[in-house]
Amino acid sequence: MAAERFDVVVIGAGPGGYVCAIRAAQLGLKVAVVERENLGGICLNWGCIPTKAMLRSAEVFHLMHRAREFGLKAEGLGYDLDAVVKRSRGVAKQLTSGVGHLLKKNKVTVVMGEARLAGPGKVAVTGETGAQELTAANIVLATGARARELPGLEADGDLVWTYRHALQPKRMPKELLVIGSGAIGIEFASFFNTLGAKTTVVEVMDRILPVEDAEISAFARKQFAKQGMTILEKATVKKLDRAGGKVTAHIETGGKTETRVFDTVISAVGIVGNTEGLGLEEAGVKVERTHVVTDAHCRTGVAGLWAIGDLAGAPWLAHKASHEGVMVAELIAGGQPHAVKPEAIPGCTYCHPQVASVGLTEAKAKERGHKVRVGRFPFIGNGKAIALGEPEGMVKTVFDAETGELLGAHMVGAEVTELIQGYAVARTLESTEAELMETVFPHPTLSEMMHESVLDAWGRAVHF
């Protein structure tokens, strides 16, 4: 059978791949996208979206228990875990269907099957309908990543779970161990803890949420502890013994090893790129630590071959993948887009309280030689936060003391995952403290704290 010719073939239809395909089609290119499992990838099916649906259920459940604070009555409170999961899966299905519609609308050819590079400009696809070959001058690798599994801590789907198992739990954990306190680990810890699981989080680094500003991590830790979580930092799970429906975890802290018994373990110790079976080595693509090596514009060094998203390394965020997809599509079409800068990408964690950040932490800014000005503003000083019953939180801003450049912004508290975009826009526009101080923020809103934090960096905060 003759190979079908395209201008661009994208391998993987996650938030990087499908966005790249659509943008390339908008630019007049003939595009195919190959997907082996689900349109929308991990994000829409097993990551960003279904976890947020489940966390929303936990948030509502938490608020139901606070009804009396708001002058309301709620009795006989409970939950149906199966129904929570069913809603989550329904949300994911709705969005996956939407991706299929968008690809069809933009005349992108969708090929379901396993893809492999079969030579310069060639992609061999094996699917349910047999084998076929696609050719294109440009091939974009967007195969994403999967959960990392450490020796002795492998998931079995029964006692030890990955994020996939946790999204369709067979039972409600009673004694839960979460290994890893990055976004995935903390979000699942927050969800199950809110629903009543006695939750322990183990983090090998010296603090939870280790990529966040140290002050924000410390604040979040105190809130999690108030909620009943046990947090073990500078700790390592050496092995898991599974027997009799229980897991005995051997946890090393401070040179001493102790054992604790749990009925469920969630392993959230990072991810590895989906590099296998693609023919990367034969194509001459360089892979380091399971991720494809690229330049700032996602070029692999092999002519006509690009890599985007989780496959191409940190930060492992859906919105980073999407922007890289757009950038690559525009480069292929002859445009000159700016490279996606990691420090311009906001990070959000949807635990309770929420955590969000963009740019440099205070420590990182100092490491890079900046003389900094730091502003802070607490939620307790904001009228909207108090009215919402959410007085626990803070906004922190980091500026270059000499130029006024906004180097970073860090938040913890209610709805900060929505607020952070204001600072992301400011950084893209290269705003200084002057523009931010002169910006009028609406009242009463949580966003006023963003203004006050900037003012505080120059000793001008009004409401605290």
Secondary structure, DSSP 4 states (H G I P E B T S, - for coil): -PPEEEEEEEE--STTHHHHHHHHHHTT--EEEEESS-TTHHHHHHSHHHHHHHHHHHHHHHHHHTGGGGT----S----HHHHHHHHHHHHHHHHHHHHHHHHHTTPEEEESEEEE-STTEEEEEETTEEEEEEEEEEEE---EEE---TT----SSSEE-HHHHHS-SS--SEEEEE--SHHHHHHHHHHHHTT-EEEEE-SSSSSSTTS-HHHHHHHHHHHHHTT-EEE-SEEEEEEEEETTEEEEEEEETTEEEEEEESEEEE---EEE--TTS-HHHHT--EETTEE---TT-B-SSTTEEE-GGGG-SS--HHHHHHHHHHHHHHHTT--PPPPPGGGS-EEE-SSSEEEEEE--HHHHHHTT--EEEEEEEGGG-HHHHHHT----EEEEEEETTT-BEEEEEEEETTHHHHHHHHHHHHHTT-BHHHHHHSPPPSSSTTHHHHHHHHHHTT--S--
